[in-house]
């Protein structure tokens, strides 16, 4: 199996923040909107470098989605940032009706996903966000595994045409993947080969799956580790002409 070393401990949301600044430098049409949490979702760097391209929407996530949709119709590439619970569950109707059905080019950055916002309680945690987002027409869901991959996924999202949900945790996690590695939307990642059992994980749990694989190897069990880092969008109408994909080539949701 492939062994991965922990290089450092970094937040995935910070990787998104760095990627957003870099995307802004590459494309003057990239803009950012926040629901009064620009520091928490690491959009403060973008706001500082491009103040004229940053919109503070206040604690009004539904309104933020509408503003982003309008900006996309003007040729902008809006990134909206907030806690994952509030930018998916609270505004699900707006995302469904305003963004997805008409394939608006808006990127949703959901920070503090899962239970990584533990101390704030269940109202601020979300375990359902992947399920909610991946069944929507035209929506692409990206779940990076570490800081470097979060940055790469943000750059990939900026170039992708259509709505994207980028799922990010709050806590510092091991940074173990190569810096600058290209993030390919539509492909899963085979991180380690094995012959006895396969582990799939996404986001923060990819590192844990790799550690579990090493423990299994020590007792004679060869473990393959795969990371379904993205889900392709469901088509709004008509049959899907794509053939079935092997697990190392892609993971599709909501066909």
C-alpha positions, -999 to 999 in steps of 0.1 A, spaced: 0 0 0 10 37 -4 21 54 28 12 90 34 31 113 58 14 140 78 32 172 66 13 197 89 -20 205 104 -42 229 85 -79 238 81 -96 229 49 -115 261 49 -82 280 48 -73 260 17 -105 273 1 -96 308 12 -62 307 -5 -77 291 -36 -103 318 -38 -77 345 -37 -57 328 -64 -89 323 -85 -96 360 -81 -62 369 -94 -67 347 -124 -102 358 -133 -115 393 -126 -150 380 -128 -147 359 -96 -166 376 -68 -173 365 -32 -203 369 -9 -205 361 28 -233 357 53 -216 378 79 -189 351 85 -161 361 62 -135 354 88 -149 320 98 -151 308 62 -117 324 54 -130 348 28 -113 377 46 -82 374 24 -102 378 -7 -122 407 8 -89 425 17 -73 420 -18 -105 426 -38 -128 448 -17 -147 459 -47 -155 423 -55 -167 413 -21 -203 416 -8 -212 413 29 -248 401 28 -254 398 65 -272 369 82 -295 365 52 -284 333 33 -315 331 11 -309 367 -1 -273 359 -6 -282 331 -30 -305 354 -50 -278 381 -52 -252 355 -64 -277 342 -90 -281 377 -103 -244 383 -105 -239 351 -124 -263 364 -150 -240 394 -154 -211 371 -162 -196 370 -127 -184 338 -110 -198 341 -75 -186 321 -45 -209 323 -15 -196 314 19 -213 304 52 -217 275 76 -226 243 58 -259 239 77 -271 274 67 -260 275 31 -276 241 23 -304 233 46 -317 268 54 -317 279 18 -325 246 1 -355 260 -18 -335 289 -32 -307 267 -43 -331 242 -59 -353 268 -77 -329 297 -84 -295 280 -90 -299 244 -100 -329 243 -123 -314 271 -145 -278 259 -141 -265 291 -126 -227 294 -123 -226 299 -85 -202 281 -61 -214 274 -26 -187 271 1 -200 253 31 -176 255 60 -179 239 94 -195 208 78 -203 176 97 -198 177 134 -166 198 133 -186 227 149 -193 205 179 -193 230 206 -220 251 189 -245 222 191 -268 204 167 -284 235 152 -250 244 136 -240 209 126 -250 192 94 -248 155 84 -273 158 56 -257 184 33 -241 159 9 -273 140 4 -293 173 -1 -269 187 -26 -260 157 -47 -296 150 -57 -302 184 -73 -300 188 -110 -268 203 -124 -252 204 -89 -216 192 -85 -205 183 -50 -168 185 -41 -154 171 -8 -117 176 -5 -95 156 19 -70 182 31 -58 218 28 -39 213 -4 -68 195 -21 -93 221 -8 -72 248 -25 -71 228 -57 -108 220 -56 -116 257 -52 -96 265 -83 -113 237 -102 -147 250 -91 -139 285 -104 -133 270 -139 -162 247 -138 -194 260 -154 -225 253 -133 -234 252 -96 -209 236 -72 -211 228 -35 -177 227 -19 -179 210 15 -153 220 41 -147 212 78 -137 236 105 -109 219 124 -72 216 116 -66 182 99 -35 164 86 -21 179 54 -8 148 35 -15 152 -3 9 169 -27 8 206 -31 -3 218 -65 -19 185 -76 -46 190 -102 -81 184 -89 -102 167 -117 -139 171 -113 -158 139 -121 -131 114 -110 -126 96 -77 -91 90 -64 -74 57 -57 -51 66 -29 -38 31 -21 -40 -3 -37 -51 -35 -19 -66 -69 -26 -87 -79 4 -109 -50 13 -118 -15 1 -124 15 22 -141 46 9 -140 79 26 -143 116 19 -133 148 35 -117 146 70 -122 108 71 -98 101 42 -69 104 66 -86 82 91 -92 56 64 -55 56 54 -46 51 90 -70 22 93 -55 7 62 -21 7 77 -34 -9 109 -50 -36 88 -19 -42 68 0 -49 100 -23 -79 107 -21 -92 72 -51 -76 55 -44 -58 22 -66 -27 21 -75 -5 -9 -84 31 -1 -106 52 -24 -119 87 -20 -151 96 -39 -142 133 -38 -170 145 -60 -204 136 -73 -214 145 -108 -247 164 -113 -279 146 -119 -294 154 -153 -326 173 -151 -344 153 -178 -339 125 -202 -319 92 -199 -283 92 -188 -262 79 -218 -230 73 -197 -219 37 -192 -214 25 -156 -181 36 -142 -155 15 -123 -150 27 -87 -116 41 -95 -129 62 -123 -158 81 -108 -187 82 -84 -221 95 -95 -249 106 -74 -286 108 -80 -288 92 -114 
